[in-house]
Amino acid sequence: MRLKTFHAKTMSAVMDQVRAEMGPDAIIISIEEGKGVGGVRVTAALEAGITPPPPPRAPDTEQTPLAFEISHPIPKMREFDIADVSAVLSHHGLPFETASHLGEAARATDAASLAEAFSTALETSIRFSPLTDRTSRPVMLVGPPGAGKTVCTAKLTADAVLHERRTRVISTDTVKAGGVQQLDHFASLMKQTVSTADSPGELAALVNGKGGADITLIDTPGTNPFDMGELEELLKFIRAVDAEPVLVLPAGIDPLDAQEIAGVFSKMGCQRFIATRLDAARRYASVIMAARPGFLSLAAISRSPYIADGLEPASPMTLARLITALPSRRKEAPNRK
C-alpha cells in the first residue's frame, strides 16, 4: 500500500490533488482541518497493484459513425469518486460498521452527484417519517435538557396556525425558571395561549376539556435519559393522555450516545425524532446513528433558532445534501493593531 499526504487551503482543492495523483481508487485514511494545519491535510492510500485505467482505444476508422456510437456508448459522467465518499464518511466520524455500510451503498449507485449517491444509501440504511399536523393523538416533545423542545413546539405551532389548524398548546415544564414564559412569549406572537399542567391528572383534564383542537402540542421539561426516576415520571404524563412522544435530539453529540438515547426513548414509546441545532454542528453522525434500524425514524430537522424558519421535513436527499456539504476553511480576518 502506498501512502501520501496532501495539503491545500480547502477540502475541494486537496481532493483534486488526491484524484490527480492517485486516481479514483484512492482510500482516505485521515483528514485534519483547522489553524494547526493551515487549511486541510489529507492522508490517502492506494492498494498495491492498482494502476490508472488505460486510455480509451482510438476509434476504428472503418466503422461508420453510427456503428461506433453503438459499440462505444457514452458512460454516465460522475461528479465524484471513491475518495469523495471516503472524505464524507471520515469527516462525520461514523462508527466503522455504519460507515462501511453507507460507503458501499453510495459507491454501488450509478448516481451522477455525491448527494444523489448518499441519498440512495441513506434511503436503504435509515428510516424517515415526516411529521404532519393531521394527527388524532397529542404530540408530546420529549428529550434531554437543552435539546430545543420549546423552540420545536413553537415551530410546530406556527406551522399549524399557518395551515389554519385549531391548536392547543400545553407545557408541563413548570419547574424550570422561564420554561413556560419562553413558550408563552412565542405563542402570544401567534395569538395563541399556553396552558400549564403540573401533574398527569391536570394534563388529562386540559387535553380532554372543552374547546376541541385539531392538534395538541405538549412541551415537557428536559429528561435525563439515564435517570430512571425522571423517565418514570415522564411516562406517567405520556400515558395520561395517550400522547405520541417525539424525541428532540441535538446534532453534534457523540454518535454512540445518540444511538443509546434513541434506544432509551424508543422504549418510552417514541417512534420518531427531530434533529435540532444542525446549524451549530458540522458533524452529523449522531443523526444517522439515532435513525439506524431498530431505533427511531427521522421526522424533521431544525437548523435555525428562529421560529419563522420552521422545521424542515426529513428526507434522504435533505440529509444527503447536509452531510456532503463539507465545510471549507474560512479566511481568517486580518489582525488589527
C-alpha positions in Angstrom: 0.0 0.0 0.0 1.3 3.4 -1.0 0.6 6.3 1.4 0.9 10.0 0.6 -0.2 13.2 2.4 -1.7 16.2 0.5 -2.3 19.7 1.8 -4.4 22.6 0.5 -6.4 25.5 1.8 -9.8 23.9 1.1 -11.3 20.4 1.0 -12.2 20.6 -2.7 -8.6 21.7 -3.6 -7.0 18.9 -1.6 -9.4 16.3 -3.1 -8.4 17.5 -6.6 -4.8 16.7 -5.7 -5.7 13.3 -4.4 -7.6 12.4 -7.6 -4.9 13.8 -9.9 -2.0 11.9 -8.1 -3.6 8.6 -7.0 -6.7 8.3 -9.2 -10.3 7.4 -8.3 -9.4 4.3 -6.3 -7.6 6.2 -3.6 -8.6 5.5 0.0 -8.8 8.4 2.5 -7.0 7.4 5.7 -7.4 10.7 7.7 -8.5 14.3 7.4 -7.2 17.2 9.5 -8.6 20.7 9.4 -8.1 24.0 11.2 -5.5 26.5 12.1 -3.0 23.9 13.2 -2.6 22.5 9.7 -3.1 25.8 7.9 -6.1 24.5 5.9 -6.9 20.9 5.1 -4.4 17.9 5.3 -5.5 14.6 3.9 -3.6 11.3 4.0 -4.6 8.9 1.2 -3.6 5.4 0.3 -3.5 3.2 -2.8 -3.6 -0.5 -2.7 -0.6 -2.2 -4.3 -1.1 -3.4 -7.8 -3.8 -0.8 -8.7 -2.9 1.2 -11.8 -4.8 4.0 -13.6 -7.2 2.8 -16.2 -5.8 2.6 -19.7 -6.6 5.4 -22.2 -9.6 4.8 -24.4 -9.0 2.9 -27.7 -8.9 5.1 -30.7 -12.0 4.7 -32.9 -11.8 2.3 -35.8 -11.8 4.4 -38.9 -13.6 1.7 -40.9 -16.7 1.8 -38.6 -19.5 4.1 -39.6 -20.3 6.9 -37.0 -23.5 5.1 -36.0 -21.8 1.8 -35.5 -19.0 3.4 -33.4 -21.6 5.1 -31.2 -23.4 1.8 -30.6 -20.2 0.0 -29.7 -18.8 2.8 -27.6 -21.7 4.2 -25.5 -21.0 7.4 -23.6 -20.9 6.5 -19.9 -22.9 8.5 -17.4 -20.4 11.0 -16.1 -19.9 11.1 -12.3 -19.1 14.2 -10.4 -17.5 12.2 -7.6 -15.3 9.2 -6.9 -14.3 6.8 -4.1 -12.2 9.4 -2.5 -15.1 11.8 -2.2 -17.3 9.1 -0.5 -14.4 8.3 2.0 -13.9 12.0 2.7 -17.6 12.4 3.8 -17.6 9.4 6.0 -14.3 10.3 7.6 -15.4 13.9 8.3 -18.6 12.9 10.1 -16.9 10.3 12.3 -19.4 7.5 11.8 -18.6 4.2 13.6 -16.8 1.7 11.4 -19.7 -0.7 10.7 -22.2 2.1 9.7 -19.5 3.9 7.7 -18.7 0.7 5.7 -22.4 0.0 5.0 -23.1 3.6 3.8 -19.9 3.7 1.8 -20.6 0.5 0.0 -24.1 1.6 -0.8 -23.0 5.0 -2.0 -20.3 3.6 -4.3 -22.6 1.0 -5.7 -25.1 3.5 -7.1 -24.9 5.0 -10.6 -25.8 8.4 -9.3 -24.2 11.4 -11.1 -23.6 13.5 -7.9 -22.3 12.8 -4.5 -25.5 14.0 -2.8 -27.6 11.6 -5.0 -25.3 8.7 -4.1 -25.7 9.3 -0.4 -29.4 9.9 -0.8 -29.8 6.4 -2.2 -27.5 5.0 0.5 -29.4 6.7 3.3 -32.8 5.6 1.9 -31.7 2.0 2.2 -30.0 2.4 5.6 -32.1 4.6 7.9 -35.8 5.4 8.3 -37.7 8.6 7.6 -41.2 9.5 8.8 -42.1 13.2 8.5 -44.4 14.9 11.0 -47.8 16.3 9.8 -50.3 18.4 11.6 -53.1 15.9 10.9 -53.0 13.6 13.9 -55.6 12.5 16.4 -53.1 11.9 19.2 -51.5 14.7 21.2 -47.9 15.3 20.2 -45.5 15.4 23.2 -42.0 16.6 22.6 -39.5 14.9 24.9 -35.8 14.6 25.3 -32.7 15.6 27.2 -32.2 19.1 28.7 -31.3 21.8 26.2 -32.3 19.9 23.1 -34.6 22.6 21.9 -38.1 21.1 22.7 -39.6 24.5 23.4 -38.4 26.0 20.2 -39.7 22.9 18.3 -43.1 23.3 20.0 -43.3 26.9 18.8 -42.3 25.9 15.3 -44.9 23.2 15.1 -47.5 25.7 16.5 -46.5 28.2 13.8 -46.9 25.6 11.1 -50.3 24.5 12.4 -51.5 28.2 12.6 -50.3 28.8 9.1 -52.4 25.9 7.9 -55.4 27.2 9.8 -55.5 24.2 12.2 -57.0 24.8 15.6 -54.1 24.3 18.0 -53.9 23.6 21.7 -50.5 24.3 23.3 -49.7 22.9 26.8 -46.5 22.9 28.9 -45.6 20.6 31.7 -42.3 22.4 32.2 -43.5 24.3 35.2 -40.4 23.8 37.4 -37.6 25.4 35.4 -37.4 29.1 35.7 -38.6 30.8 32.5 -39.7 27.5 30.9 -43.3 28.4 30.4 -42.6 32.1 29.9 -40.4 31.4 26.8 -43.1 29.3 25.1 -45.8 31.8 26.2 -43.9 34.6 24.5 -43.7 32.6 21.2 -47.3 31.7 21.4 -48.5 35.2 22.1 -46.9 36.4 18.9 -49.1 33.9 17.0 -52.2 34.9 19.1 -52.2 31.5 20.9 -52.3 30.8 24.7 -50.3 28.3 26.6 -51.9 26.1 29.4 -49.8 24.5 32.1 -50.1 21.2 33.8 -48.2 20.2 37.0 -49.4 16.6 37.1 -50.6 13.9 34.7 -54.2 14.4 36.0 -54.1 18.1 35.2 -52.7 17.3 31.7 -55.6 14.8 31.1 -58.1 17.4 32.2 -56.7 20.0 29.7 -56.5 17.6 26.8 -60.0 16.2 27.3 -61.6 19.5 28.3 -63.9 21.8 26.3 -62.8 23.5 23.2 -61.7 20.9 20.7 -58.5 21.3 18.7 -57.2 19.8 15.5 -53.8 19.3 17.1 -52.5 19.3 20.6 -48.8 20.1 21.3 -47.2 19.4 24.6 -43.8 20.8 25.7 -42.1 18.9 28.5 -39.1 19.6 30.8 -35.7 18.1 30.0 -35.5 14.4 30.9 -32.2 12.7 31.7 -32.3 9.5 29.6 -30.1 7.7 32.2 -32.2 8.6 35.3 -34.9 6.0 35.9 -36.9 8.3 38.2 -37.2 11.0 35.6 -38.1 8.5 32.9 -40.9 7.0 35.0 -42.3 10.5 35.8 -42.3 11.3 32.1 -44.0 8.0 31.2 -46.9 8.9 33.6 -47.6 12.1 31.6 -47.4 10.2 28.3 -49.9 7.5 29.4 -52.3 10.0 30.9 -53.3 11.4 27.5 -52.1 8.6 25.2 -49.7 11.1 23.6 -47.3 10.3 20.8 -43.9 11.1 22.3 -41.5 12.6 19.8 -37.8 12.8 20.8 -35.9 16.0 20.2 -32.2 15.3 19.9 -29.5 17.9 19.2 -26.9 17.2 16.5 -23.2 17.2 17.3 -23.2 14.8 20.3 -21.3 11.6 20.4 -22.9 9.2 17.8 -23.0 6.2 20.2 -24.6 8.4 22.9 -27.2 9.4 20.4 -27.9 5.8 19.5 -28.2 4.9 23.2 -30.5 7.8 23.9 -32.7 6.9 20.9 -32.9 3.4 22.2 -34.0 4.5 25.7 -36.7 6.8 24.3 -37.9 4.2 21.8 -38.8 2.0 24.9 -40.7 5.0 26.2 -42.9 4.9 23.1 -41.1 7.2 20.7 -41.1 6.2 17.1 -39.8 9.4 15.6 -37.3 12.1 16.4 -36.5 15.7 15.4 -32.8 16.6 14.9 -32.0 20.1 16.1 -29.1 22.5 16.2 -27.8 21.4 12.8 -26.6 25.0 12.3 -24.4 24.7 15.4 -22.7 21.4 14.4 -20.6 20.3 11.5 -20.6 16.5 12.1 -23.9 14.7 11.8 -23.0 11.1 12.7 -25.4 11.3 15.7 -28.4 12.0 13.5 -27.6 8.9 11.4 -27.0 6.6 14.4 -30.2 7.6 16.1 -32.1 6.7 12.9 -30.5 3.3 12.4 -32.9 0.4 12.1 -34.2 -0.7 15.5 -34.1 2.8 16.9 -36.1 5.8 15.6 -37.3 7.4 12.3 -36.0 10.8 11.4 -39.1 13.1 11.2 -37.7 16.6 10.8 -34.6 18.8 11.1 -34.1 22.2 12.6 -31.1 24.3 11.6 -32.2 27.7 12.8 -33.1 29.1 16.3 -35.7 31.4 14.6 -39.3 30.3 14.8 -40.2 31.7 11.4 -37.7 29.3 9.7 -39.8 26.3 10.8 -38.9 22.6 10.8 -37.8 21.0 7.6 -39.4 17.7 6.8 -36.8 14.9 6.7 -36.0 13.1 3.5 -33.0 11.1 2.2 -32.0 13.9 -0.1 -32.3 16.6 2.6 -29.9 14.7 4.9 -27.6 13.8 2.0 -27.1 17.4 1.0 -26.3 18.3 4.5 -23.7 15.5 5.1 -22.0 16.0 1.7 -21.6 19.8 2.1 -18.2 19.6 3.8 -17.2 22.9 5.3 -14.3 24.8 3.7 -11.8 26.7 5.8 -12.9 30.3 6.1 -10.4 33.1 5.5 -9.2 34.5 8.8 -9.8 38.2 9.4 -6.6 40.3 9.4 -5.2 41.2 12.7 -6.0 44.7 13.8 -3.4 46.6 15.8 
